[in-house]
Amino acid sequence: MARVEVTASIAGIVLRLEAAEGAHVSEGEPILILESMKMEIPVEAPCAGRVVRLHVAVDGAVAEGDVVATVES
């Protein structure tokens, strides 16, 4: 099984988590929502699989390119 690192496409604050560790996600399904410039930006699963680790928490700051989750396909 391959592990894929999911990265933030924009700097922001983690507004909410849409998937928990251990959850199965479909390709394109939101894993978490970032707030940036008063907009909600979904961070989506790049492939179908299981979320093996969330590297962020609600209200945590992330920079563009930061790894926010790991999905095992």
N, C-alpha and C positions, 0 to 999 in steps of 0.2 A: 504494500500500500504506500502511496505517495503522500507526503505531507506538503501542504501548500501554505505559505505565509501570506496572510491577507494584510495589505497596507492601507493606510489612510491616504486618500487622494488630495486632501486639503487639511490645513491646520485647523484645529477647533477644540471644542470641549465635548466629551462624551455625554450626550443628553440621556440616552437610554440604551439598554441592551435588549435586543430582539431575540437572541438565542443564548441559551445557557451552555456551559461546558457539558459535553456528552450528547447534545442535541444533534439530530440529523437535519441537514439543510439541503435544499435543492439549489442548483446553479441559479444565480441571480436573486436568491432570497436574502433579504436584509439580515445581517448579523448584529449590527448596531447602528445607531443614529448619532451623527455628529452635529453640533450646532456651530455654525461659522457665519459671521456677519448677519446674525438674526435669521439665518436660513437653516432648515433641517436637511442634512446631506446623508443619505443612506450609504452604508458600507456593505456591499453585497458579497455573497459567497462566489468565488470565481469558478467553483465546480461543486458538484453534488458530493456530499460526504458527511462526516461527523466532526463537530467542533471539539477539538481535543484540548484547546487552551485559549482563554481570553487573556490578553496581555494588558488590558485596561480595565478601569472601573468607572462607574458613573461619576460625573463631575471632574474626571481626570482630563488633563490637557494632552493633546497629541500634536505632533508636527507632521507636515506633509512627508510621506514616505515611511513613517513609523509603523512597525508591525503591531497590529491590533488584535490579531487572532491567528490561530493555526487550524487548518482544516485537513483532515485525513480523508483522501478519496479512495 
